[in-house]
Amino acid sequence: MRSLPERYRLARYRSPSRKSKRCIIKTTAYLITLNGAKKLLKQAYPIRMPADFLTGLLQLTGIKAYGIEPPCVFGSNDSEIDKIENRYE
């Protein structure tokens, strides 16, 4: 792996205990291996949770999760849904 720019670091997120309800949320960008995708798909169906919960519940999926800190990808808080005119009519 190439080194990260100054002020950034690679963080490995540890899996909490099996019965823990803790999870990583707000995953903004992904890099996923085929093996990681297979682990996620084992838990994905039937759909019963938001995608961020699936990727963030390490104790459920068994994936190895890493992140770059501080964040290097940012999303907007604006929602396209809020821009739909007359959506409540």
N, C-alpha and C positions, 0 to 999 in steps of 0.2 A: 504494500500500500504506500502510496506517496504520502509525504508529510502534509499536515494541514497548515493553513496560513497562521501566522502569529495570532495569539489570543484565542484560538479555537482548539478544542480537544475532542477526542473520541471518547464517549462515555458508554460503558456497558451497563445496561439496566438489569438488575438482579430480579429474579422471580420471587415474589412473596410466597408465603405458605400456601399450600393447596386450597385451603378453605377461605383464604383472604378475598375480600371484595375489592382490593386495591387494583388499579390499572393505570396504564399510561394513556392519556387522551390527547387529542389535538395533534394527530400525526399529519404533518403537512406535506411531506414528500417521502417517497419510498424507494428503496433499493432492496429487492427481494430475490433470494435464490430459488431455484426450482424446489429444493428440499423444504425451504421455508414455506413456499406456496402450497406444497402438499400437506404440510402440517396445518396450515390455516384452513384448507378445504375440508379436512377431516371434521372440523368443528363448525364450518360455515352453514351447513344445511341441517335441518330447516332453519331459515333465516329467523333469528329471534333477538338480534341485537344490532346496534349500529356498527358499521365497519371499523370505526376507531376502537370500539370495545373489543372486537375480535383480535385486532392486532395488538392491543394493549393488555389483554389478559394473558400474560406470559405463563401463569400457573395453569391455565386451561389448555393453551396451544402447544406449549413446550418450545416455542421459537426462541432463538437467541436475538435479543434486541439491543441495538446500539443507537446512539444519537450523537449529533454534533452540538456541542455547547460552547458558547451561546448559540441560539438558533441561527441558521444561515439561510433559511427559506421562510418567507413570511406570507401569510394569506391576508386577505382583506376581511374586515368584519361586515362589509356590505353584503347584502343578500339580494340575488336576482329576483327571488320570490317577492320581496318587498316592493319591487319596481313594477309588478303587474297591476295594471289599472283595473279597478272594479272587481278585484278578486273576491271580495266578500259578498257580492250581489248574487 
